Amino acid sequence: MVAGLVRTGAIGSDAVRRAFLAVPRERFVPKIAERDGLAAVYARDTALVTATDARGVPISSSSAPAIMAPMLEALDLAPGLRVLEVGAGTGYNAALLKTLVGESGRVISIDIEPSFARRARRALGEAGHRCSVAVGDGKLGWPGGAPFDRIIATASADHVPQAWRDQLTDGGLVELPLRLSPGSPLQAVVTLRREGGRLVSRSIMAGSFMPLRGADGSSPGIGNDPSLRAQSSSGGPPTTLAAISGLALDSLSPGSARRALATLLGPSHDRRTLPKGAAGGLMLFLAWGAARSLVFYTRDRRYGLAIVDRTGASIAALTRLPGSPGRIETWGDDRARDALEAQMARWERLGRPTLADLRITVRYGEEATPKAWRSIRTADSVVTLDWLSS
């Protein structure tokens, strides 16, 4: 697993490489290890679900190492740092954090679910990692342990709580999967640096994480949008062949929505491969610039953002495949393709920005908001997004 993470560039430092080698993952997911074996535990691109709600929706997991590693790299951890982790999960990430900050550093992990906190605390203790695991609402941080040099959330949020800014040292880093696009599971995993009263992004990568759960146990923002799926049930558990979800489905009639799903099950055409490194920036450009007209789709191993014509007879999508640079493809006639091409033309006028060109700034209180490509008002802040290439 570690060799693969190094080869793909997910691990870039010797410190993170040594941390992954030092922490046996199976100690934190023993039931999965017993049921599925070590090959499943050490699959670098796979998140391991450890709990679901009454609907069967996952609410706790051990994230895929392929995203854990670059997140740890972006945090720029060093011995002696004080770290708050929001979302204890299995305790595996906390063990990696503790390994990186060493005996002189401190890791506090907080989870809103007492049973998850107990599980993580037990696993960490048995593995010999001296971390504190608390029960509480992670959106409030952990004032008793502040200030922190680093804060990392291992679940997604639709804003950066002011409590996290307040509990972070000036110059400290906070990292979280940020959801700013209603109806899309697409997220930007952002590492922000505190600069006085504001937070300014240092690095951004694409990712997808479960949402932070509320005090009532709810998971806002995931699983509540309109969705359709086609399943095969020929002997054995149902298999999803294709699925469409997103607020844009509400603008379609029931017949058009069903037709869209049937269209997606057909052959695609007009396939065009994107330049290497372009797909991440284009996907976030679409998600945050035209969210209300987009749906999220999956088919086979493919997934992406798509525009669906109001008749359901045409779909055009930015498609991702594991290990591929991304491509544009169309199902049905060309009406949806024309709409997607119009959105892409806006992206091209900005210079085809990638994720490396995106800057996110979070401002709190009465600070004036400058003109930006997009400004989003959240619960207690204003988030501005700009593309450096523009």
C-alpha positions as a Markdown table, in Angstrom:
| # | Residue | x | y | z |
|---|---|---|---|---|
| 1 | Met | 0.0 | 0.0 | 0.0 |
| 2 | Val | 2.7 | 2.5 | 1.0 |
| 3 | Ala | 4.8 | 1.7 | -2.1 |
| 4 | Gly | 1.7 | 2.4 | -4.3 |
| 5 | Leu | 1.0 | 5.7 | -2.4 |
| 6 | Val | 4.6 | 6.8 | -3.0 |
| 7 | Arg | 4.5 | 5.7 | -6.7 |
| 8 | Thr | 1.3 | 7.7 | -7.4 |
| 9 | Gly | 2.6 | 10.8 | -5.5 |
| 10 | Ala | 0.1 | 10.6 | -2.7 |
| 11 | Ile | 3.0 | 10.3 | -0.3 |
| 12 | Gly | 5.8 | 12.8 | -0.9 |
| 13 | Ser | 7.7 | 13.0 | 2.4 |
| 14 | Asp | 9.7 | 10.4 | 4.3 |
| 15 | Ala | 7.8 | 11.4 | 7.6 |
| 16 | Val | 4.4 | 10.5 | 6.2 |
| 17 | Arg | 5.8 | 7.3 | 4.6 |
| 18 | Arg | 7.3 | 6.2 | 7.9 |
| 19 | Ala | 4.0 | 7.0 | 9.7 |
| 20 | Phe | 2.0 | 4.7 | 7.4 |
| 21 | Leu | 4.5 | 2.0 | 7.8 |
| 22 | Ala | 4.4 | 2.3 | 11.5 |
| 23 | Val | 0.7 | 2.1 | 12.1 |
| 24 | Pro | -1.0 | -1.3 | 11.2 |
| 25 | Arg | -4.5 | -0.4 | 9.8 |
| 26 | Glu | -6.0 | -3.8 | 10.7 |
| 27 | Arg | -5.8 | -2.9 | 14.4 |
| 28 | Phe | -8.4 | -0.2 | 13.8 |
| 29 | Val | -10.8 | -2.2 | 11.6 |
| 30 | Pro | -10.5 | -5.7 | 13.1 |
| 31 | Lys | -13.9 | -6.9 | 12.0 |
| 32 | Ile | -13.2 | -6.0 | 8.3 |
| 33 | Ala | -9.8 | -7.6 | 8.5 |
| 34 | Glu | -11.3 | -10.8 | 9.9 |
| 35 | Arg | -14.1 | -10.8 | 7.3 |
| 36 | Asp | -12.4 | -9.6 | 4.2 |
| 37 | Gly | -8.6 | -10.2 | 4.8 |
| 38 | Leu | -5.6 | -7.9 | 4.8 |
| 39 | Ala | -5.8 | -7.3 | 1.0 |
| 40 | Ala | -9.0 | -5.4 | 1.5 |
| 41 | Val | -7.7 | -3.5 | 4.6 |
| 42 | Tyr | -4.7 | -2.3 | 2.6 |
| 43 | Ala | -6.4 | -1.3 | -0.7 |
| 44 | Arg | -5.2 | 2.2 | -1.0 |
| 45 | Asp | -8.2 | 3.6 | -3.0 |
| 46 | Thr | -10.9 | 2.1 | -0.8 |
| 47 | Ala | -12.7 | 3.7 | 2.2 |
| 48 | Leu | -13.8 | 1.0 | 4.7 |
| 49 | Val | -17.4 | 1.6 | 6.0 |
| 50 | Thr | -17.7 | 0.8 | 9.6 |
| 51 | Ala | -21.2 | 2.0 | 10.5 |
| 52 | Thr | -24.5 | 2.9 | 8.7 |
| 53 | Asp | -27.7 | 4.5 | 9.7 |
| 54 | Ala | -31.2 | 3.0 | 9.7 |
| 55 | Arg | -31.5 | 3.7 | 5.9 |
| 56 | Gly | -28.2 | 2.0 | 5.2 |
| 57 | Val | -26.4 | 5.2 | 4.5 |
| 58 | Pro | -22.7 | 5.1 | 5.7 |
| 59 | Ile | -22.1 | 7.4 | 8.7 |
| 60 | Ser | -18.6 | 6.3 | 9.7 |
| 61 | Ser | -15.6 | 4.9 | 7.9 |
| 62 | Ser | -11.9 | 4.7 | 7.6 |
| 63 | Ser | -11.1 | 7.0 | 4.7 |
| 64 | Ala | -9.1 | 5.7 | 1.7 |
| 65 | Pro | -5.4 | 6.0 | 2.2 |
| 66 | Ala | -5.1 | 7.6 | -1.2 |
| 67 | Ile | -6.8 | 10.7 | 0.2 |
| 68 | Met | -5.6 | 10.4 | 3.8 |
| 69 | Ala | -1.9 | 10.6 | 2.7 |
| 70 | Pro | -2.1 | 13.9 | 0.7 |
| 71 | Met | -4.2 | 15.4 | 3.4 |
| 72 | Leu | -1.5 | 14.6 | 6.0 |
| 73 | Glu | 1.1 | 16.0 | 3.6 |
| 74 | Ala | -0.8 | 19.3 | 3.2 |
| 75 | Leu | -1.0 | 19.7 | 7.0 |
| 76 | Asp | 2.8 | 20.0 | 7.2 |
| 77 | Leu | 3.0 | 18.2 | 10.5 |
| 78 | Ala | 6.1 | 18.2 | 12.7 |
| 79 | Pro | 7.0 | 17.0 | 16.2 |
| 80 | Gly | 5.6 | 19.1 | 19.0 |
| 81 | Leu | 2.5 | 20.4 | 17.2 |
| 82 | Arg | -0.9 | 20.4 | 18.9 |
| 83 | Val | -3.6 | 18.9 | 16.6 |
| 84 | Leu | -7.4 | 18.7 | 16.9 |
| 85 | Glu | -9.1 | 16.1 | 14.7 |
| 86 | Val | -12.9 | 16.5 | 14.1 |
| 87 | Gly | -14.3 | 13.1 | 13.5 |
| 88 | Ala | -12.6 | 10.2 | 15.4 |
| 89 | Gly | -13.8 | 7.5 | 13.1 |
| 90 | Thr | -11.8 | 4.3 | 13.8 |
| 91 | Gly | -8.9 | 6.1 | 15.3 |
| 92 | Tyr | -6.5 | 5.2 | 12.4 |
| 93 | Asn | -6.0 | 8.8 | 11.3 |
| 94 | Ala | -5.4 | 9.9 | 14.9 |
| 95 | Ala | -2.7 | 7.3 | 15.2 |
| 96 | Leu | -1.0 | 8.6 | 12.1 |
| 97 | Leu | -1.3 | 12.2 | 13.4 |
| 98 | Lys | 0.2 | 11.2 | 16.7 |
| 99 | Thr | 3.1 | 9.4 | 15.0 |
| 100 | Leu | 3.8 | 12.5 | 13.0 |
| 101 | Val | 3.8 | 15.0 | 16.0 |
| 102 | Gly | 5.6 | 12.6 | 18.2 |
| 103 | Glu | 5.7 | 12.3 | 22.0 |
| 104 | Ser | 6.1 | 16.0 | 22.4 |
| 105 | Gly | 3.0 | 16.7 | 20.3 |
| 106 | Arg | -0.6 | 16.4 | 21.3 |
| 107 | Val | -3.6 | 15.0 | 19.4 |
| 108 | Ile | -7.2 | 15.4 | 20.5 |
| 109 | Ser | -9.9 | 13.7 | 18.5 |
| 110 | Ile | -13.6 | 14.5 | 18.9 |
| 111 | Asp | -16.7 | 12.7 | 17.8 |
| 112 | Ile | -20.3 | 13.4 | 18.3 |
| 113 | Glu | -21.2 | 9.7 | 18.6 |
| 114 | Pro | -20.2 | 8.2 | 21.9 |
| 115 | Ser | -19.9 | 4.7 | 20.6 |
| 116 | Phe | -17.5 | 5.8 | 17.8 |
| 117 | Ala | -15.4 | 7.7 | 20.4 |
| 118 | Arg | -15.2 | 4.7 | 22.6 |
| 119 | Arg | -14.2 | 2.5 | 19.7 |
| 120 | Ala | -11.4 | 4.9 | 18.6 |
| 121 | Arg | -10.2 | 5.4 | 22.2 |
| 122 | Arg | -10.0 | 1.6 | 22.8 |
| 123 | Ala | -8.1 | 1.0 | 19.5 |
| 124 | Leu | -5.7 | 3.8 | 20.1 |
| 125 | Gly | -5.0 | 2.6 | 23.6 |
| 126 | Glu | -4.4 | -1.0 | 22.6 |
| 127 | Ala | -2.1 | 0.2 | 19.8 |
| 128 | Gly | -0.1 | 2.3 | 22.2 |
| 129 | His | -0.9 | 5.8 | 20.8 |
| 130 | Arg | -1.4 | 8.4 | 23.5 |
| 131 | Cys | -4.2 | 10.4 | 22.0 |
| 132 | Ser | -7.2 | 12.0 | 23.8 |
| 133 | Val | -10.6 | 11.1 | 22.4 |
| 134 | Ala | -13.6 | 13.3 | 23.5 |
| 135 | Val | -17.3 | 13.3 | 22.8 |
| 136 | Gly | -18.8 | 16.5 | 21.6 |
| 137 | Asp | -20.0 | 18.5 | 18.6 |
| 138 | Gly | -17.0 | 19.0 | 16.4 |
| 139 | Lys | -18.3 | 22.2 | 14.9 |
| 140 | Leu | -17.7 | 23.8 | 18.3 |
| 141 | Gly | -14.1 | 22.6 | 18.3 |
| 142 | Trp | -12.6 | 21.8 | 21.7 |
| 143 | Pro | -12.0 | 25.0 | 23.7 |
| 144 | Gly | -10.4 | 23.2 | 26.6 |
| 145 | Gly | -7.5 | 22.1 | 24.4 |
| 146 | Ala | -7.0 | 25.3 | 22.4 |
| 147 | Pro | -5.0 | 26.9 | 20.9 |
| 148 | Phe | -4.2 | 24.3 | 18.2 |
| 149 | Asp | -1.5 | 24.5 | 15.6 |
| 150 | Arg | -3.5 | 22.3 | 13.2 |
| 151 | Ile | -7.2 | 21.3 | 12.9 |
| 152 | Ile | -8.3 | 18.6 | 10.5 |
| 153 | Ala | -11.9 | 17.5 | 9.8 |
| 154 | Thr | -12.3 | 14.0 | 8.4 |
| 155 | Ala | -15.9 | 14.7 | 7.5 |
| 156 | Ser | -17.3 | 17.3 | 5.1 |
| 157 | Ala | -18.9 | 20.7 | 6.1 |
| 158 | Asp | -20.8 | 23.4 | 4.2 |
| 159 | His | -18.8 | 26.1 | 6.0 |
| 160 | Val | -15.7 | 26.6 | 8.2 |
| 161 | Pro | -17.0 | 27.2 | 11.7 |
| 162 | Gln | -15.7 | 30.4 | 13.4 |
| 163 | Ala | -14.9 | 28.3 | 16.4 |
| 164 | Trp | -12.2 | 26.5 | 14.4 |
| 165 | Arg | -10.7 | 29.9 | 13.4 |
| 166 | Asp | -10.8 | 31.1 | 17.0 |
| 167 | Gln | -9.1 | 28.0 | 18.3 |
| 168 | Leu | -6.3 | 28.1 | 15.7 |
| 169 | Thr | -3.0 | 29.8 | 16.3 |
| 170 | Asp | -2.1 | 32.6 | 13.9 |
| 171 | Gly | -0.3 | 31.0 | 11.0 |
| 172 | Gly | -1.8 | 27.6 | 11.9 |
| 173 | Leu | -3.6 | 25.4 | 9.4 |
| 174 | Val | -7.1 | 24.0 | 9.2 |
| 175 | Glu | -8.0 | 21.3 | 6.7 |
| 176 | Leu | -11.5 | 20.1 | 5.8 |
| 177 | Pro | -13.6 | 18.8 | 2.9 |
| 178 | Leu | -15.7 | 21.8 | 2.0 |
| 179 | Arg | -19.2 | 21.5 | 0.4 |
| 180 | Leu | -20.3 | 24.7 | -1.3 |
| 181 | Ser | -22.5 | 23.3 | -4.0 |
| 182 | Pro | -26.0 | 22.2 | -3.1 |
| 183 | Gly | -27.1 | 19.0 | -4.8 |
| 184 | Ser | -23.6 | 17.8 | -5.6 |
| 185 | Pro | -21.4 | 15.4 | -3.6 |
| 186 | Leu | -18.4 | 17.1 | -5.1 |
| 187 | Gln | -16.1 | 18.7 | -2.5 |
| 188 | Ala | -12.8 | 20.5 | -2.3 |
| 189 | Val | -10.5 | 19.3 | 0.4 |
| 190 | Val | -9.0 | 22.7 | 1.4 |
| 191 | Thr | -6.0 | 23.5 | 3.6 |
| 192 | Leu | -6.4 | 27.0 | 4.9 |
| 193 | Arg | -3.9 | 29.2 | 6.8 |
| 194 | Arg | -5.0 | 31.6 | 9.5 |
| 195 | Glu | -3.8 | 35.1 | 8.6 |
| 196 | Gly | -5.1 | 37.3 | 11.3 |
| 197 | Gly | -8.9 | 37.2 | 11.3 |
| 198 | Arg | -9.3 | 35.3 | 8.0 |
| 199 | Leu | -8.4 | 31.9 | 6.5 |
| 200 | Val | -6.6 | 31.7 | 3.2 |
| 201 | Ser | -6.2 | 28.5 | 1.2 |
| 202 | Arg | -2.7 | 27.0 | 0.7 |
| 203 | Ser | -3.7 | 23.8 | -1.1 |
| 204 | Ile | -6.9 | 22.3 | -2.6 |
| 205 | Met | -7.6 | 18.8 | -3.9 |
| 206 | Ala | -10.8 | 17.0 | -4.9 |
| 207 | Gly | -12.4 | 14.5 | -2.6 |
| 208 | Ser | -15.7 | 13.2 | -1.2 |
| 209 | Phe | -16.3 | 12.7 | 2.5 |
| 210 | Met | -19.4 | 11.9 | 4.6 |
| 211 | Pro | -20.8 | 15.0 | 6.2 |
| 212 | Leu | -20.3 | 16.1 | 9.8 |
| 213 | Arg | -23.3 | 14.9 | 11.8 |
| 214 | Gly | -25.4 | 17.4 | 13.7 |
| 215 | Ala | -26.1 | 17.3 | 17.4 |
| 216 | Asp | -29.3 | 15.4 | 16.6 |
| 217 | Gly | -27.4 | 12.8 | 14.7 |
| 218 | Ser | -28.5 | 14.0 | 11.3 |
| 219 | Ser | -26.2 | 14.2 | 8.2 |
| 220 | Pro | -27.3 | 17.3 | 6.3 |
| 221 | Gly | -26.3 | 17.7 | 2.7 |
| 222 | Ile | -25.9 | 14.0 | 1.7 |
| 223 | Gly | -28.5 | 11.6 | 0.7 |
| 224 | Asn | -31.4 | 14.1 | 0.8 |
| 225 | Asp | -31.4 | 15.2 | -2.8 |
| 226 | Pro | -33.7 | 13.8 | -5.5 |
| 227 | Ser | -32.3 | 10.7 | -7.1 |
| 228 | Leu | -33.1 | 7.9 | -9.5 |
| 229 | Arg | -31.2 | 4.6 | -10.0 |
| 230 | Ala | -31.5 | 1.6 | -12.3 |
| 231 | Gln | -30.7 | -1.7 | -10.6 |
| 232 | Ser | -30.2 | -5.3 | -11.7 |
| 233 | Ser | -31.7 | -7.9 | -9.3 |
| 234 | Ser | -31.1 | -11.1 | -11.3 |
| 235 | Gly | -30.2 | -13.4 | -8.4 |
| 236 | Gly | -28.3 | -12.1 | -5.4 |
| 237 | Pro | -28.2 | -8.5 | -4.0 |
| 238 | Pro | -29.3 | -5.7 | -6.4 |
| 239 | Thr | -26.6 | -4.1 | -8.4 |
| 240 | Thr | -26.8 | -0.4 | -9.4 |
| 241 | Leu | -26.3 | 0.0 | -13.1 |
| 242 | Ala | -26.7 | 3.7 | -13.2 |
| 243 | Ala | -27.8 | 6.6 | -10.9 |
| 244 | Ile | -28.6 | 10.3 | -11.2 |
| 245 | Ser | -29.0 | 12.7 | -8.3 |
| 246 | Gly | -29.2 | 16.4 | -7.7 |
| 247 | Leu | -31.6 | 19.3 | -7.2 |
| 248 | Ala | -31.8 | 19.7 | -11.0 |
| 249 | Leu | -33.9 | 16.6 | -11.2 |
| 250 | Asp | -36.7 | 18.6 | -9.6 |
| 251 | Ser | -37.0 | 20.7 | -12.8 |
| 252 | Leu | -37.8 | 17.5 | -14.8 |
| 253 | Ser | -41.1 | 15.9 | -15.1 |
| 254 | Pro | -41.3 | 12.3 | -13.8 |
| 255 | Gly | -41.4 | 11.0 | -17.3 |
| 256 | Ser | -38.3 | 13.1 | -18.4 |
| 257 | Ala | -36.4 | 12.0 | -15.3 |
| 258 | Arg | -37.0 | 8.3 | -16.1 |
| 259 | Arg | -36.1 | 8.9 | -19.8 |
| 260 | Ala | -32.8 | 10.5 | -18.6 |
| 261 | Leu | -32.0 | 7.3 | -16.7 |
| 262 | Ala | -32.7 | 5.2 | -19.7 |
| 263 | Thr | -30.6 | 7.5 | -21.9 |
| 264 | Leu | -27.7 | 7.1 | -19.5 |
| 265 | Leu | -27.9 | 3.3 | -19.8 |
| 266 | Gly | -27.4 | 3.6 | -23.6 |
| 267 | Pro | -24.1 | 4.1 | -25.5 |
| 268 | Ser | -22.2 | 7.4 | -25.2 |
| 269 | His | -20.5 | 9.3 | -28.1 |
| 270 | Asp | -18.5 | 12.5 | -28.7 |
| 271 | Arg | -15.9 | 11.3 | -26.2 |
| 272 | Arg | -13.1 | 13.8 | -25.8 |
| 273 | Thr | -10.2 | 13.4 | -23.3 |
| 274 | Leu | -9.3 | 16.4 | -21.3 |
| 275 | Pro | -5.7 | 17.5 | -20.8 |
| 276 | Lys | -3.9 | 16.0 | -17.8 |
| 277 | Gly | -4.7 | 17.9 | -14.6 |
| 278 | Ala | -7.6 | 19.8 | -16.1 |
| 279 | Ala | -10.5 | 17.7 | -14.9 |
| 280 | Gly | -10.4 | 18.7 | -11.2 |
| 281 | Gly | -10.5 | 22.4 | -11.9 |
| 282 | Leu | -13.2 | 22.1 | -14.5 |
| 283 | Met | -15.3 | 19.9 | -12.2 |
| 284 | Leu | -15.2 | 22.5 | -9.4 |
| 285 | Phe | -15.8 | 25.3 | -11.8 |
| 286 | Leu | -19.0 | 23.6 | -13.0 |
| 287 | Ala | -20.1 | 22.5 | -9.5 |
| 288 | Trp | -19.7 | 26.0 | -8.0 |
| 289 | Gly | -20.6 | 28.0 | -11.1 |
| 290 | Ala | -23.7 | 26.2 | -12.4 |
| 291 | Ala | -24.8 | 23.9 | -9.6 |
| 292 | Arg | -28.5 | 24.3 | -10.1 |
| 293 | Ser | -28.4 | 22.9 | -13.6 |
| 294 | Leu | -26.2 | 19.9 | -12.9 |
| 295 | Val | -26.7 | 16.4 | -11.7 |
| 296 | Phe | -24.2 | 13.9 | -10.3 |
| 297 | Tyr | -24.2 | 10.6 | -12.2 |
| 298 | Thr | -22.6 | 7.2 | -11.8 |
| 299 | Arg | -22.5 | 4.3 | -14.3 |
| 300 | Asp | -20.3 | 1.3 | -14.1 |
| 301 | Arg | -17.1 | 2.7 | -12.6 |
| 302 | Arg | -17.6 | 6.1 | -14.2 |
| 303 | Tyr | -18.9 | 9.1 | -12.3 |
| 304 | Gly | -19.1 | 12.8 | -12.9 |
| 305 | Leu | -21.2 | 16.0 | -13.3 |
| 306 | Ala | -23.8 | 16.2 | -16.1 |
| 307 | Ile | -26.3 | 18.5 | -17.7 |
| 308 | Val | -29.6 | 16.8 | -18.6 |
| 309 | Asp | -31.9 | 18.3 | -21.2 |
| 310 | Arg | -35.4 | 19.0 | -20.0 |
| 311 | Thr | -36.8 | 16.1 | -22.2 |
| 312 | Gly | -34.4 | 13.6 | -20.6 |
| 313 | Ala | -33.3 | 12.6 | -24.1 |
| 314 | Ser | -29.9 | 14.2 | -23.9 |
| 315 | Ile | -27.1 | 14.1 | -21.3 |
| 316 | Ala | -23.6 | 15.6 | -21.5 |
| 317 | Ala | -21.1 | 14.9 | -18.7 |
| 318 | Leu | -17.7 | 15.6 | -17.4 |
| 319 | Thr | -16.7 | 12.0 | -16.7 |
| 320 | Arg | -14.1 | 10.7 | -14.3 |
| 321 | Leu | -12.6 | 7.2 | -14.3 |
| 322 | Pro | -10.2 | 6.0 | -11.6 |
| 323 | Gly | -6.7 | 6.7 | -12.9 |
| 324 | Ser | -7.8 | 8.6 | -16.0 |
| 325 | Pro | -7.5 | 12.4 | -16.8 |
| 326 | Gly | -11.2 | 12.8 | -17.4 |
| 327 | Arg | -13.3 | 13.2 | -20.5 |
| 328 | Ile | -16.4 | 14.8 | -22.0 |
| 329 | Glu | -19.1 | 12.5 | -23.3 |
| 330 | Thr | -22.6 | 12.7 | -24.5 |
| 331 | Trp | -25.6 | 10.3 | -24.4 |
| 332 | Gly | -28.6 | 10.8 | -26.7 |
| 333 | Asp | -28.9 | 13.9 | -28.9 |
| 334 | Asp | -26.7 | 17.0 | -28.8 |
| 335 | Arg | -28.9 | 19.5 | -26.8 |
| 336 | Ala | -27.2 | 18.9 | -23.5 |
| 337 | Arg | -23.8 | 18.9 | -25.1 |
| 338 | Asp | -24.4 | 22.4 | -26.4 |
| 339 | Ala | -25.3 | 23.6 | -22.9 |
| 340 | Leu | -22.2 | 21.9 | -21.4 |
| 341 | Glu | -20.0 | 23.5 | -24.1 |
| 342 | Ala | -21.3 | 26.9 | -23.2 |
| 343 | Gln | -20.2 | 26.3 | -19.6 |
| 344 | Met | -16.8 | 25.1 | -20.7 |
| 345 | Ala | -16.4 | 28.2 | -22.9 |
| 346 | Arg | -16.6 | 30.3 | -19.7 |
| 347 | Trp | -13.9 | 28.1 | -18.1 |
| 348 | Glu | -11.7 | 28.5 | -21.2 |
| 349 | Arg | -12.1 | 32.3 | -21.2 |
| 350 | Leu | -10.6 | 32.2 | -17.7 |
| 351 | Gly | -7.5 | 30.3 | -19.0 |
| 352 | Arg | -8.6 | 26.8 | -18.3 |
| 353 | Pro | -7.8 | 27.1 | -14.5 |
| 354 | Thr | -6.9 | 24.0 | -12.6 |
| 355 | Leu | -7.2 | 23.3 | -8.9 |
| 356 | Ala | -3.8 | 24.9 | -8.4 |
| 357 | Asp | -5.2 | 28.2 | -9.7 |
| 358 | Leu | -8.1 | 28.3 | -7.2 |
| 359 | Arg | -7.9 | 30.5 | -4.1 |
| 360 | Ile | -10.5 | 30.3 | -1.3 |
| 361 | Thr | -10.7 | 32.9 | 1.4 |
| 362 | Val | -12.9 | 32.7 | 4.5 |
| 363 | Arg | -13.8 | 36.0 | 6.2 |
| 364 | Tyr | -15.8 | 36.5 | 9.4 |
| 365 | Gly | -17.6 | 39.3 | 11.1 |
| 366 | Glu | -18.0 | 42.7 | 9.4 |
| 367 | Glu | -15.0 | 42.5 | 7.2 |
| 368 | Ala | -15.7 | 43.9 | 3.7 |
| 369 | Thr | -16.0 | 41.3 | 1.0 |
| 370 | Pro | -14.0 | 42.2 | -2.2 |
| 371 | Lys | -15.3 | 41.5 | -5.7 |
| 372 | Ala | -14.6 | 37.8 | -6.6 |
| 373 | Trp | -15.5 | 35.2 | -9.1 |
| 374 | Arg | -18.0 | 33.9 | -6.6 |
| 375 | Ser | -18.9 | 34.8 | -3.0 |
| 376 | Ile | -20.9 | 32.5 | -0.8 |
| 377 | Arg | -22.5 | 33.5 | 2.4 |
| 378 | Thr | -22.5 | 30.7 | 5.0 |
| 379 | Ala | -23.7 | 30.4 | 8.5 |
| 380 | Asp | -21.1 | 32.6 | 10.1 |
| 381 | Ser | -18.7 | 33.7 | 7.3 |
| 382 | Val | -18.3 | 34.8 | 3.6 |
| 383 | Val | -16.3 | 32.4 | 1.4 |
| 384 | Thr | -14.8 | 34.0 | -1.8 |
| 385 | Leu | -13.5 | 32.0 | -4.7 |
| 386 | Asp | -11.1 | 33.3 | -7.3 |
| 387 | Trp | -9.0 | 31.8 | -10.1 |
| 388 | Leu | -5.5 | 33.2 | -10.3 |
| 389 | Ser | -5.4 | 32.6 | -14.1 |
| 390 | Ser | -8.2 | 35.2 | -14.5 |
